[in-house]
Structures are given as structure tokens and as C-alpha cells.
Amino acid sequence: MKFFFSDGYTTEDGEELSVREIKRILKECVDTEDKEKPYTDDELAETLKTKGYPIARRTVAKYRQQLNIPVARLRR
């Protein structure tokens, strides 16, 4: 039954977000980053945190890999 429901997160404001939404926001951050100095996983996690999405760096790395987004040094 768990297959039909996606896991989610609660923002600092109490808003519920699905993993899909977090991945979409993560992809937007990567798409709009400076291509000469792409964000590291730590910087992406901090950016998401400032937007109100408290996601750990390891979670950012996991979602980045699931989205087939390479590490920062390979995105140059």
C-alpha cells in the first residue's frame, strides 16, 4: 500500500511537501545556478534550508543522483 503514496516533508511553516516537489525545487536550483561555479550538495542543502525546506546534504545527494544530475565538478 505504501507504493501508492509518496513520502513527504514538513517545511518550517508547517506546509506538507512531497518528495516529487522537493526534487522539482532541487532541479530548479541546479538549472538556474551559475554554470561556472555550480552548487555543491552542501550549498544546495543550505539553499533549500533558506527557502524553508530543511533537507540534509545526504538527502540532497540522493535526490540529485535519482534525477541523474552529476556532482558539481562535472556540471561545469
N, C-alpha and C positions, 0 to 999 in steps of 0.2 A: 504494500500500500504506500510505503514511503516513496516509491518510484514516481508517483503522480504529483508529489508536492516538492517544490524546491526549498532548500534551506534558506534562511534569511538572517538578516542583521537588524538591529535596532540602532538608529542614529542617536546622537546626543540629545536630539529634540524629541525622541520617543517615536519617530517615524519608522515603520517597518519597511525594509528593503529586501528584495530577493537577490540571490547570487547573480542572476542574469543582469539585474540593474547595476550591481556593483561592477560586473565585468564590462558593461557598456560604458560606465563612467571611467573605468580604468583605460579602456580603449580610446576614449575621447582625450584623456590626458596625454597618452602616448602620441596620438595623431596630431595634437596641437603643440607638442614640445619642440624646442629648438633642436633641429637635426644635427647641429654642430656640437651640442652638449646635451645629449639625451639624459633623461632622468634615470637614476639608479633605482633599485627596488626600495631602498630606504627613503629616497626623495619622493617616490610615488606614494609610499605609505604615509609620509608626512603631509603631502599634498591632499590626499584623501582625508586625513585626520583634520586638517584645517577646514575642509569643506563639510565636516561633521560626520564623516564615515570612519570610525575607529577600527581600521583593519591592520593587522600585524604584517610586518615585512615578509614573513614566510608565506602568509596567505596571498599577498600581492604577487610573490614569485610563482606560487602555484597557479593562480588565475592567469598570470602572464603566459606561462607555459601552455595552459589549456587553450589560450587564444592564439597560440603559435606566434607570439611576439618574442623576438630574440632579446638577449641581455643588452644592456646599454651600450657596451663597447662594440657590439655587432650592428647596432642601429645607426651608426654614424654614416 
